[in-house]
């Protein structure tokens, strides 16, 4: 019993104030009712590693709760990690997200020694898609998806001329190109595994957002 109490006390001291929230955001930055919405939290820790984690998110009306627990190692170095959560499609309105970041020791579920960390919140608005001309999501085909590198994109029922972009869930632009084809080959072999957004904007102002998964 004494050894267990000592371990808990040591873990508490080690992980106290060991986790920090750098930035939180939603993607797309200005979502409409036609967009699948993601919540992103960029976090860092004073002890590594921090990649083992458990996550939770719930939507209750206009209130959204998200939390993450990261299992920290004993080495003293800065560990950066991005927590991404899929909120999904929401009706038009204003929403409030509260995010709680905790840390612990050992493998998931990161216990014993879970230490409550900081919290942060943001408010965002979902606009009605009425009046916004969209390329229908059923028209966009990505194959294969998930992909280990190269995929073929086709947009049926339209001759697409415009810009295509690949962005991460934090909204950072990774690739972009102009095309006048309704079928395009893309290569994601040079970006890290994860979920990305493929954004189409036609020369006439039509747009669409699709998710693409870069597999290991």
C-alpha positions in Angstrom: 0.0 0.0 0.0 2.8 2.4 0.9 4.5 1.7 -2.5 1.2 2.4 -4.4 0.7 5.7 -2.5 4.3 6.7 -3.3 3.8 5.9 -7.0 0.6 8.0 -7.1 2.3 10.9 -5.3 5.3 10.7 -7.6 3.1 10.6 -10.7 1.1 13.6 -9.5 4.2 15.7 -9.0 5.7 14.6 -12.4 2.6 15.4 -14.4 1.3 18.5 -12.6 1.0 21.3 -15.1 2.6 19.0 -17.7 0.0 19.7 -20.4 -0.9 22.8 -22.3 -3.4 23.8 -24.9 -1.8 25.8 -27.7 -4.8 26.4 -30.0 -8.3 25.1 -30.7 -10.4 25.5 -33.8 -13.1 24.1 -36.0 -12.7 23.0 -39.6 -13.9 24.2 -42.0 -13.4 27.6 -40.4 -16.8 28.9 -41.6 -19.0 25.8 -41.7 -22.4 25.5 -43.4 -25.1 22.9 -42.9 -23.5 20.9 -45.8 -20.1 20.5 -44.1 -18.9 17.7 -41.9 -17.4 19.7 -39.0 -14.2 18.7 -37.1 -12.9 20.1 -33.8 -9.1 20.4 -33.5 -6.9 21.0 -30.4 -3.2 21.6 -30.8 -1.6 20.6 -27.5 1.9 20.2 -26.1 3.4 18.4 -23.1 6.6 18.8 -21.0 7.1 15.0 -20.8 7.2 12.5 -23.7 5.9 10.6 -25.3 2.3 11.8 -25.6 0.8 9.9 -28.6 -1.1 7.3 -26.5 -4.4 8.8 -25.7 -8.2 8.4 -25.2 -10.7 10.9 -26.5 -14.4 11.7 -25.9 -16.8 14.1 -27.6 -20.6 14.6 -27.2 -23.1 17.0 -28.7 -26.1 18.1 -26.5 -28.0 20.8 -28.4 -25.8 23.8 -28.9 -23.3 22.6 -26.3 -20.4 20.4 -27.3 -18.0 18.7 -24.8 -14.7 17.3 -25.8 -11.8 15.8 -23.8 -8.6 14.0 -24.2 -6.3 12.1 -21.8 -2.7 11.6 -22.9 -0.4 9.0 -21.4 3.0 10.7 -20.8 6.4 9.1 -20.6 9.1 9.9 -18.2 11.5 11.6 -20.5 11.8 15.4 -20.2 11.2 16.9 -23.7 8.5 18.8 -25.4 5.9 16.6 -27.1 3.4 18.1 -29.5 0.1 16.3 -30.4 -3.0 17.3 -32.3 -6.3 16.0 -31.1 -9.0 15.9 -33.8 -12.7 15.1 -33.2 -15.4 14.6 -35.7 -18.5 16.6 -34.7 -20.4 15.8 -37.9 -23.2 17.8 -39.6 -25.0 20.4 -37.6 -28.2 22.5 -38.1 -27.7 26.2 -38.6 -27.0 28.0 -35.4 -24.4 29.0 -32.8 -22.5 26.3 -30.9 -20.2 26.4 -27.9 -17.3 23.8 -27.5 -15.6 23.2 -24.2 -12.3 21.1 -24.3 -10.6 19.5 -21.3 -7.0 18.2 -21.6 -5.8 15.7 -19.0 -2.6 13.6 -18.6 -1.6 10.4 -16.9 1.0 7.6 -16.8 1.3 4.2 -18.3 -0.6 2.9 -21.3 -4.2 3.8 -22.1 -6.3 4.5 -20.0 -3.4 6.4 -18.6 -3.8 5.5 -14.9 -2.8 5.7 -12.1 -2.0 9.3 -11.7 -4.4 11.1 -14.0 -3.9 14.8 -13.5 -6.6 17.3 -14.6 -5.1 19.9 -16.9 -6.3 23.1 -18.6 -9.5 23.7 -20.5 -10.4 26.0 -23.3 -13.6 26.9 -25.2 -14.7 28.5 -28.4 -18.0 29.5 -30.1 -18.7 29.1 -33.8 -21.6 29.5 -36.1 -23.0 27.1 -38.7 -24.6 29.0 -41.6 -27.4 27.6 -43.7 -26.2 26.4 -47.1 -29.3 28.0 -48.7 -28.0 30.3 -51.5 -24.5 28.7 -51.5 -24.0 26.8 -54.7 -22.4 23.4 -54.0 -21.0 20.6 -56.0 -23.2 17.7 -54.8 -21.3 15.4 -52.5 -22.7 12.4 -54.3 -21.0 13.7 -57.5 -17.5 13.5 -55.9 -15.8 10.1 -56.1 -12.4 9.3 -54.5 -10.9 5.9 -55.2 -9.2 4.4 -53.3 -10.1 6.1 -50.1 -8.4 5.4 -47.7 -5.3 5.7 -49.9 -1.7 4.7 -49.3 -0.5 7.3 -51.8 -2.3 7.8 -55.2 -6.0 8.3 -55.7 -8.3 9.1 -58.6 -10.8 11.9 -58.2 -13.8 12.2 -60.4 -16.7 14.7 -60.4 -19.7 13.3 -62.3 -22.4 15.4 -64.0 -20.1 18.4 -64.4 -17.1 19.6 -66.4 -15.0 20.9 -63.4 -12.7 23.8 -64.0 -11.2 25.4 -61.0 -9.0 24.9 -58.0 -8.5 21.8 -55.8 -6.8 22.0 -52.4 -5.6 19.5 -49.8 -5.8 20.9 -46.2 -5.2 19.3 -42.9 -7.9 19.5 -40.2 -6.3 22.6 -38.7 -6.9 24.3 -42.1 -3.3 24.5 -43.2 -2.9 24.3 -47.0 -0.7 21.4 -48.1 -1.3 21.1 -51.8 -3.2 23.0 -54.5 -3.6 22.9 -58.2 -5.8 24.2 -61.0 -7.5 21.7 -63.3 -9.9 21.8 -66.2 -10.6 18.0 -65.9 -13.4 16.2 -64.2 -11.0 13.4 -63.5 -7.7 14.1 -61.6 -5.0 11.9 -60.1 -3.5 13.0 -56.8 -0.5 11.7 -54.9 -0.5 11.9 -51.1 2.5 9.7 -50.6 4.6 12.7 -49.3 2.3 13.6 -46.5 1.8 12.0 -43.1 -1.0 9.5 -42.5 -4.2 11.1 -41.3 -7.5 12.6 -42.3 -7.4 15.5 -44.8 -9.9 17.8 -46.5 -10.1 17.9 -50.3 -11.7 21.2 -51.2 -13.0 22.0 -54.7 -13.8 25.6 -55.8 -15.0 25.9 -59.4 -14.5 29.0 -61.6 -18.2 29.7 -61.2 -17.9 29.7 -57.4 -19.3 26.3 -56.7 -17.6 24.4 -54.0 -17.4 21.1 -52.2 -15.5 19.6 -49.3 -14.7 15.9 -49.1 -12.6 13.9 -46.6 -9.7 11.7 -47.7 -7.8 9.3 -45.5 -4.1 8.8 -46.0 -3.4 5.4 -44.5 -0.2 4.0 -43.0 
